[in-house]
């Protein structure tokens, strides 16, 4: 998992570096960040909270409680992704497209690449929820812990990207 997280981090840091260099161009037109992104961010942060509650329930052998909060986390992750799609549609409705200008390109690339990586996290959440760990080589507790590393990383990455987009106008 650590190698995967480092790879994703390197990818986004390369994009962030390109963003910071490219924003000095004369054709840079800052993108107005849709207000919905602040709500989406709150949803994503709430998902980290429910994930930690789920892990605590699992540590106390409360499997039904674990599953309830784990599925809540998954639903919040899906809600975040749906909210991002709505934010994209809002920008398209305003006439802001991927190719409108370099700033809009970076917005779509950052949010789209993050969304794809978060979709992988949703898949991992579903896998841990549905898998039968009775015959597995690892326990559900270990799988939940490893998945939580990735999920929390995706949350922190989103906060960084949102700050970069907002403050990098």
VOPAVEX-805445 format. One record per residue (C-alpha): x, y, z. Coordinates in steps of 0.02 Angstrom, whole numbers, plus 50000, padded with zeros to 5 digits. Example, Ala and Ser with C-alpha at 12.3 -4.5 7.8 and 13.67 -1.06 7.14 Angstrom:
% residues 2
     x     y     z
 50615 49775 50390
 50684 49947 50357
END
This chain:
% residues 169
     x     y     z
 50000 50000 50000
 50142 50119 50042
 50216 50100 49866
 50045 50133 49790
 50018 50288 49896
 50192 50353 49854
 50159 50325 49669
 49995 50420 49676
 50078 50558 49776
 50218 50575 49648
 50090 50584 49507
 49994 50723 49591
 50150 50817 49644
 50209 50817 49462
 50040 50887 49411
 50046 51016 49551
 50219 51071 49494
 50158 51090 49316
 50008 51188 49381
 50117 51310 49478
 50232 51339 49329
 50094 51350 49199
 49983 51471 49296
 50106 51610 49256
 50055 51605 49073
 49965 51751 48993
 49820 51640 48940
 49781 51585 49119
 49599 51621 49164
 49561 51566 49343
 49416 51446 49364
 49282 51493 49489
 49274 51346 49609
 49092 51286 49618
 49022 51307 49793
 48968 51125 49786
 49151 51074 49806
 49149 51137 49986
 48999 51025 50024
 49083 50879 49933
 49237 50907 50040
 49132 50898 50199
 49056 50735 50135
 49229 50663 50104
 49291 50716 50276
 49136 50640 50355
 49178 50477 50267
 49345 50473 50358
 49251 50492 50521
 49132 50350 50484
 49278 50243 50427
 49364 50266 50595
 49203 50227 50689
 49188 50068 50584
 49366 50017 50627
 49333 50046 50812
 49175 49940 50802
 49275 49802 50719
 49409 49812 50854
 49270 49785 50983
 49203 49634 50886
 49044 49729 50839
 49029 49659 50662
 48854 49730 50628
 48912 49902 50687
 49069 49887 50581
 48968 49843 50426
 48844 49984 50456
 48979 50118 50470
 49087 50040 50334
 48940 50045 50214
 48905 50223 50270
 49084 50266 50223
 49059 50184 50054
 48897 50280 50025
 48982 50444 50072
 49122 50404 49949
 48995 50374 49811
 48905 50535 49861
 49069 50630 49846
 49097 50561 49672
 48919 50603 49620
 48941 50778 49689
 49100 50799 49588
 49005 50750 49431
 48873 50881 49473
 49011 51010 49497
 49081 50965 49326
 48908 50983 49248
 48892 51153 49333
 49053 51211 49252
 49001 51141 49083
 48835 51233 49101
 48937 51392 49129
 49035 51357 48969
 49194 51302 49058
 49266 51148 48976
 49425 51046 48987
 49499 51141 48839
 49431 51314 48884
 49598 51371 48955
 49745 51298 49053
 49664 51333 49222
 49506 51238 49176
 49612 51096 49107
 49702 51079 49273
 49537 51086 49369
 49465 50942 49268
 49627 50842 49272
 49651 50862 49460
 49471 50824 49505
 49454 50685 49375
 49615 50596 49421
 49571 50610 49606
 49397 50544 49569
 49468 50392 49479
 49585 50355 49623
 49442 50377 49747
 49336 50258 49643
 49474 50130 49675
 49454 50166 49860
 49266 50137 49847
 49303 49970 49762
 49419 49924 49906
 49285 49973 50033
 49159 49861 49944
 49285 49719 49935
 49319 49726 50123
 49133 49735 50160
 49085 49586 50051
 49235 49470 50065
 49227 49317 50174
 49383 49329 50282
 49355 49161 50369
 49475 49073 50250
 49581 49222 50199
 49766 49239 50240
 49734 49409 50320
 49599 49463 50441
 49462 49587 50406
 49545 49700 50535
 49706 49707 50435
 49612 49733 50271
 49511 49873 50350
 49668 49955 50417
 49759 49949 50250
 49605 50015 50160
 49591 50156 50286
 49769 50212 50249
 49723 50235 50067
 49556 50316 50106
 49630 50444 50226
 49768 50480 50101
 49637 50516 49968
 49550 50636 50089
 49711 50728 50127
 49755 50733 49942
 49587 50811 49902
 49613 50945 50034
 49782 50984 49956
 49710 50990 49779
 49564 51099 49831
 49681 51220 49921
 49795 51223 49770
 49651 51261 49652
 49573 51389 49768
 49731 51479 49822
 49822 51454 49658
 49708 51569 49561
END
